[in-house]
Amino acid sequence: MPWTIQVACAFVLFVSNTFAQVYHYETGKVIPVSRPGQIIWKEGVFQNFLADYGTLVVLENPKNPKSKLINIPVIKVKCLQPDSVKEPHFVLHGGPGESNIQTTLLFSGMLQKHDVILVGYRGVDGSVSLQEPHYQSALTCDSLSLKNQKIVFAKAAHEAIRFFNEKKIEWEGFGLESVVDDIEEFRKNEGYPKISFLAFSYGTMIAQLYSETYPQNMETNIYIGARPLGNFWLSDSLFHEQLYQLFKKYKQQKNEADTSWSDFSRLMAPALDTHHLAAADINPVLFDLFFFSQCYSFDNALQLFATLDKVPSKGYNKLVQKYKEFYKNYPNLVLGDLLVKKKKWYPHGYEKESIGNYECSRIIETLNNWYSPQIDYFLPSGTSGNRTIDSILTYFIFGEFDVASPYKLFEPLILSNYIKAEVAIVPDCSHLDLFYTKKELLTIRILDIINQ
């Protein structure tokens, strides 16, 4: 995400690139005895606030006591009023494949009564990265097509796992459970009796798993754009419903009365015409990824509709321009981490919705093939109990038009599993708008919750 900051320099003196070594932040010398759970601290400043920068020593595979030691960066941004400090708020950003050392969810008002904690995401942050060359290269495969995409992506995922094995990276230790282990290791080390989470998107899955595993340690959860734990599978019917609602909003802004399904189909036709896409030098598979990503923003989605609306009269030039601009920076993720985080959880605990016969079914089929390749390494091996959360006050914030985390996807769980829950739905808002056009509203809501 664009808010990721470069704080690596703060760790240069005391984070080693070798697995089992930790450098002292003052002397620069290797600490001879490193043990899991050990934290080495260095005072500093983070976004103009006093902070402690730390290195957390953990096992590469927490389930293997003989595993190598790796380093995870942690940052503790200090409460502005130490005399009135309450439980710390752990911030969990989106992903997988993205850093948790970001400023997106750091709201200065949080520091009035709380420390804010950033624990790096293993696989992206720290001494071991799951970046690898094979999965991203699948997007540039000359033969990539709608017919062979499933095979191409699955083969690339296999090659990524083979790459980790050759590098002797214990990739099975980089799943969601291990991220939870890192958070709990830090909590125990610091002696916090209770903690709270402020989490977004993928980060809400981590918070859910922690809350189910250690409910006695929890005070409050704030979930923004939440997805059910383990459900990485995109819903064809929900996406189609959200897209149609966006279409009606687009027509409303144009003061046009026709919001019929037939007019929706007319507008979507240029996006689904594989012959004309190919003639415009647009790969339909890559176009599907581009299309879905544009819907992460309410304004971008409406602009995309406007562009599609003009294709019959103006041609594909404007659409090609948007498409090429998008791929200058996509995918800016650690894709190996994205793959590994889905092991065990994808798509366990949920009945996969079969792809239907909607106008946009092809788009969701492509997205699921890309983001959740079906290979034997990722067959589910466990389950989330989705236990009733009766003791933890949980606040949910959803965007009205969120295609990635629609409220209706989580609504059944909120009604059945969360006894103490409050839900807010932000109008004219998709997945990322809460941090752009709706950030002021989001800030007010979060600070009201945290400082009440």
Protein Blocks (a to p, Z undefined) as FASTA:
>chain_A
ZZbccfklmmmmmpcfbfkbccdfklopacfbacehiacdddddeehiacddddddddfb
lmlmkbccddddddddddfblmlcccddddddedehiafbdfklmcfklmmmpccddddd
ehjacjbdcbdfklmmmmmgmklcfklmmmmmmmmmmmmmmmmmmnopafklmcfklmmm
mmmmmmmmnopabdcdddehjlmmmmmmmmmmmmmlpcbdcdehiacehiabccfklmmm
mmmmmmmmmmmmnopablcfklmmmmmmmmmmmklmmmnopafklmmmmmmmmmmpmklm
mmmmmmmmmmmmnojmlmmmmmmmmmmmpccbdfklmmmmmgojacghiacddddfbfkl
mmmmmmmmmmmccdfklgcfbdcekiacfkbccdddddfklmklgfklmmmmmmmmmmba
cddddehiafklmmmmmmmmmmmmmmmmmmZZ
